[in-house]
């Protein structure tokens, strides 16, 4: 009779917890995270994350790469933003060039549809602004 080692149960993947930049913290340089990032302080540099929420009083000055970027009331962003979805709430300030990922494909589809109707194309389906809560 042959014996084989017993395999332990595979560990379940841990849910990624959000990372935080506290209101009293200034970070200069490159930041990269696999999960969500909540910014209450200030970032000066390059940020790459799945989802970024800049909360009241928070600020980013630099280059941002995110699938979803939400600017809460009282926050601000400047520089270059590459995102699929941008949400701007309340009195958040945006002084950035926003590059919507997938915009060329969406814009081309919008353009073809709008040209059939004779009106200008819109990219509003790619970049949205959320109403203030």
Secondary structure by P-SEA (a helix, b strand, c coil): cccccccccccccccbbbbbbccccccccbbbbccbbbbcbbbcccccccbbbbcccbbbcccccccbbbbcccccccccccccbbbbccbbbbcccccccaaaaaaaaaaaaaaaacbbbbccccbbbbccc
